[in-house]
Amino acid sequence: MDNNVLIEKAKATADLLVETMVEFPESIYSTYEEVLSEAPAKSEIQPREFSQSDFKRVLFEVLCFATYIIMGQEVPKFIVRRRYILGSTPDAEGIKYYNEKLFNYLQEYFENLKFGTIREIVITAMTPDIQFGLGEPLNAAKRVASYVQSGASLKAAKLFAQYLAYAVDAENYIFTKILGAYCVETNSGYCSYCP
């Protein structure tokens, strides 16, 4: 495929990805609040208030995971070299070029909205109780690389559920990781808790 076509398709994909996912954080938080409001009164889990940074943090996680899926699993199906006798094979050079352009467009989106000023949520202490705090600034390259380095889609899905749980409500991690796993299963076909 011609590089100009790949650039156009990468831009269109990035635009569509952002357009379709921009409302996703609101959906996550609505589900979170709904489930907590239905929990028994004695559960002591109270929904927390969300800031604009929280919404951006969740959008960041969703966009990075979606980009990982697109780059690693969808793009190789469509950017192929035609060999009529042997069938089609993925065009490694074209895939690499397209993925680079797609990621650059996503990175540009994050930079324009100043996502780099937002810090990820991390564990800061393990004893006597687990404590959470702010870590490094959000970094899309590191996040997508962590999915790639996980070695398998199911492991990447579990990792996404963890990142999403920290972004939604780290203090109630067990509950929010289940919410993250549910989001993965219903939106990408992966089940974080399937064998």
N, C-alpha and C positions, 0 to 999 in steps of 0.2 A: 504494500500500500504506500502511496505517495506521502511524504512527510507533511505536506500541507494539509492533506486529508486527515492525517493522524492528529495534527494540531487542532483542527476544527472539531474533530470528534472528542478529543480530550477536553476542550473548552466546554462543549455542549454537555458532556458527562458531568464535569465539575459543577456547572451551573444547575443542572437537573438535580444532582446530589444535594447541593445546598438548598435548593428550592423545596425539595421534598422532605428534607430532614429538619428544616429550621423550626417547625412546629413540634418536633418530636420531644424536646425537653419538657414542654408544657404537658404533653400526654403522659410522660413518665411521672411528673410531679402530681398530676391529677390522680393517677392510679395509686401512687404512694399515699396521698392524703385520703383517698377513698378507702383503701384497705385498712389504714390505721384508724379511721373513724368507725369502721365496723368491728375492730378488735374489742375483746371484752374490756370493760372499764378497769379491771384489775391488772391489765397488761403493763401499765406504766409507760408504755411507749407513746410519746407525744410527737406529732409531726412538727418539724422545725420550719421556721420561716426561710424562704429562699430569696437570695439576692440576685442581681443581674449577673454577678460572677458565677453563681451556682448554675444558672441557666447556660451560660457560656461554657462552663466546665463540662456539663452533660452533653451539649451540642458538640464540643470538641471530641469527646469520647465516641459518640455515635458516628461522627464524620470520619474519624480515624479508622474505626473498625470497618465501616462500610467501604472505605477506600482500600483497605487490606483485602477485603473479599473481591472487590472489583478488579484490583490489580493482579491478584494471584489466581483467581478462579474463573472470572468471567472474560477478561481480556484475551487470554490464550485461546478461547473458543472462537473468537471473531477475527483476530489478526493472524492470518494463516498464509502460508505459501501453498499455492496450488500445484500439486503434482498429480496429474490425472491418472496415471497408471497406479501410483501408490496411494492415492488419496491426498488429503490435506494434512499438512504438518504445521505446528505453530511457528510463526515468524519471530524468532528470538530477538532479532535486531529491532523489528517493528514494535514488538511488545515492550522492549526496554525503552524505546523512544517515547511511545505513547504513555507508559507509566510515569516516566520522568516529567512529561508535560502535564499530565493529570495532577501529579503531586505538586508541581510548581503552582498550578492554578489554585489548588487547595491551600497551599502555604500562603499565597497572595491574599486569599480570603481571610485567613487567620491574622495576617499582619495588618490588613486594612481595618479590622475590627479590634485590634490590639489584644489578641488572645495571649500574646507573650507576656502581658503584665499580670496574668492570672496564674496562680501557683496551684500545682496539683496537691491533693490531700494524701498524706503518707502517715505511716505509723511512726511515732516519735519515741515511744517507750513501750516496753512489754511488761515490766513488772513495777509495782504489784498489779496494776491493771493496764490494759492496753490503752494508750493515749494516741490521739491523732493531732496532726498539725499541718502546717503548710510546708511543702517541699520545693522542688525546683519549678521554674516557670514551665507552663505547658509547652511541649515540644513535639510537633507532629512527626518529625523524622524519627525520634526516639520511640514514640508510641507505636507507629507502624512497624518499625524494626523489631520491637518486642513481640509483635504478633508473628512476624516472619520467623524470628528466632525460636518461637515456641515449638516449631517443627511440625505441627499438625493443626488442622482447622478446629478440631474439638478442643485442643489445648488453648488455642487462640480465643475461642468462644468463652472458655472458663476465665481466661485472663481479662477479657472484655467485661464479663459479669463482675469481676473484682474491681476493676477500674470504675465502672458505673456505680457500684455499691459505695465506694469511697466518695464519689462525686455527689451522690444523692443524700446520703446520711451515714457517714462513717461510724458514728456512735452506735448505730443500730445495724452494724455490718451484716450480721447473719440474716436479718430480715431483708435488707436491701440487696444482698447478693442473690437471694431467691428471686427478687423482683428483676434483677439484672439477667438472671438465667431465663426467666420467663420472657423477657424482651428479646433475648437472643433466639430462643426457640420459636417464638411467634413471628419474628421479623426476618429471620435468615434461614430457618430450617434446621439449625443446629440445636442440639439439646445439651446444655452444660452438664446435666446430671445423668445422661444416658451412658451405658457402658461402651 
